[in-house]
Amino acid sequence: MAESATERWLTDTRKILLTQLLTVILTPTCVALTFFLLEHSKAPKPDIQYVRASPRYFATEPVSSLVTRINNDPGLASDFRKDIRDAGSSADNTATCTNWLDEGSWDSDCLAVYKSAAGEMRGMLLAVAAQGHGSIQETRAKSSLKIIEDLRKELIAVENAKELRAGNVTLTVGVLNTGDLGGTVFADALLKFDNRAMHVSADQYKEVTGHSFSEVLFNTAREDNGKYWGTFTVGEEPIIKAWSDLVKGGKEIPFELTITLNGRTDTIKGTVSREE
């Protein structure tokens, strides 16, 4: 039987209403999905370009008792500081090398400066001590000369000493943000090695703008004689000790490092070089 005009009208009306209803229901979903996909494509995305592993070493420095001996000799303390400043200036060494004499930290970059200054001071003191007049100046020069000779021996020992690995490593990570929007590299990263995993830390969160590159430094903790140094996660002490032992041993250590940029992660493989 042929469909009546009324039935055709009702069928067409239902189709139109259904189409409008689907449009009302799906339009917000499509808009939301489009917005999500657009924002997702613009979101920060980490792309690690490289990682450099730099083992840290214990500082080798002259014995601190020499600082006391020099400073207890007022004339030597004054003249030697001047010679150090002069030697540093002529060597274009901008470091404040007199800090060590002021009971500050030893700077290994100042070794050549101290050797030069000690050589100059030794020559001057030898000349005074060899005058043969038995004067107070000669006596003082001989006393000062003994201190400078001991310092020169100590500087040679420091120069020839073998540096020892402390057990911790600085990881320099080159991060490219391929997203349109800026983001933050989290201060915590995950280090995997030898079927183990532990957290490593940067000093602070690192902001990276869209389509830009930045370096981030992460530091591993270390163990030394049962004590743990650096920032670490409680419970990971046995893993930190295993890491420190491997680093101190000087063997090549393959590892994987995973960083996080605004919730997105990227992983890169690296190696702690074998100690020569």
URKA-V153734 format. One record per backbone hydrogen bond with DSSP energy under -0.5 kcal/mol. NH is the residue of the N-H (numbers start at 1). CO is the residue of the C=O. E is the energy in kcal/mol with one decimal. If there is no record, write none. Layout:
BEGIN
nh/co/e
NH/CO/E
NH/CO/E
END
This chain:
BEGIN
nh/co/e
8/4/-2.2
9/5/-2.0
10/6/-2.3
11/7/-2.4
12/8/-2.6
13/9/-2.3
14/10/-2.4
15/11/-2.1
16/12/-2.3
17/13/-2.8
18/14/-2.8
19/15/-2.5
20/16/-2.6
21/17/-2.6
22/18/-2.7
23/19/-2.1
24/20/-2.4
25/21/-2.3
26/22/-3.0
27/23/-2.1
28/24/-0.6
29/25/-0.6
30/26/-2.9
31/27/-2.7
32/28/-2.8
33/29/-2.9
34/30/-2.8
35/31/-2.6
36/32/-2.7
37/33/-2.7
38/34/-2.4
39/35/-2.8
40/36/-2.8
41/37/-2.0
42/38/-1.3
43/39/-1.3
47/176/-1.7
49/174/-3.2
50/174/-0.9
52/172/-2.3
54/52/-0.6
54/170/-2.7
55/53/-0.6
56/168/-2.6
58/164/-2.7
61/59/-0.6
66/63/-1.4
67/64/-1.0
68/64/-1.2
69/65/-2.1
70/66/-2.5
71/67/-2.5
72/68/-1.6
73/70/-1.5
74/72/-0.7
77/70/-0.5
77/73/-3.1
78/74/-2.2
79/75/-2.5
80/76/-3.0
81/77/-1.5
82/78/-1.7
83/79/-2.3
84/80/-2.3
85/81/-2.4
86/82/-2.5
87/83/-2.7
88/84/-2.6
89/85/-2.0
90/86/-2.2
91/87/-1.4
92/89/-1.3
93/88/-2.9
94/92/-0.8
97/95/-1.6
99/96/-1.7
100/97/-0.8
102/98/-1.0
102/99/-0.6
103/100/-1.5
104/99/-2.7
108/106/-0.6
110/107/-2.4
111/108/-1.4
114/110/-2.6
115/111/-2.3
116/112/-2.2
117/113/-2.7
118/114/-2.7
119/115/-1.9
120/116/-2.1
121/117/-2.6
122/118/-2.5
123/119/-2.0
124/120/-1.8
125/121/-2.5
126/122/-2.5
127/123/-1.6
128/124/-1.7
129/125/-2.8
130/126/-1.4
131/128/-1.4
139/135/-1.9
140/136/-2.7
141/137/-2.3
142/138/-2.3
143/139/-1.8
144/140/-2.6
145/141/-2.6
146/142/-1.7
147/143/-1.2
148/144/-2.3
149/145/-2.7
150/146/-2.0
151/147/-2.2
152/148/-2.6
153/149/-2.0
154/150/-2.0
155/151/-2.6
156/152/-1.9
157/153/-2.0
158/154/-2.4
159/155/-2.2
160/156/-1.9
161/157/-0.9
161/158/-0.5
166/56/-2.7
167/56/-0.6
170/54/-2.4
171/169/-0.5
171/218/-3.6
172/52/-2.7
172/170/-0.6
173/171/-0.7
173/216/-2.9
174/50/-2.2
174/172/-0.5
175/173/-0.7
175/214/-3.1
176/47/-1.9
177/175/-0.5
177/212/-2.9
178/45/-2.5
178/176/-0.8
181/42/-2.6
183/208/-2.8
185/206/-3.3
186/184/-0.6
186/260/-2.7
189/200/-2.4
190/258/-2.3
191/189/-0.5
191/198/-3.2
192/190/-0.5
192/256/-2.9
193/196/-2.2
196/193/-2.2
198/191/-2.5
200/189/-2.4
201/219/-1.7
202/187/-2.6
203/217/-0.5
206/185/-1.9
207/205/-0.5
208/183/-3.1
211/177/-0.7
211/179/-1.6
212/177/-0.6
212/209/-0.9
214/175/-2.3
216/173/-2.4
218/171/-2.7
218/216/-0.6
219/201/-3.0
220/169/-2.3
222/229/-2.2
224/227/-2.8
227/224/-1.6
229/222/-2.8
236/233/-2.2
240/236/-2.4
241/237/-2.4
242/238/-1.9
243/239/-2.4
244/240/-2.9
245/241/-2.6
246/242/-1.8
247/243/-2.5
248/244/-2.9
249/245/-1.8
250/246/-0.6
250/247/-1.2
251/246/-0.9
253/272/-2.1
254/252/-0.5
255/270/-2.5
256/192/-2.3
257/268/-2.7
258/190/-2.5
259/266/-2.3
261/264/-3.6
262/184/-1.7
262/260/-0.5
264/261/-2.0
266/259/-1.6
268/257/-2.1
270/255/-2.6
272/253/-2.4
273/271/-0.7
275/250/-2.7
END
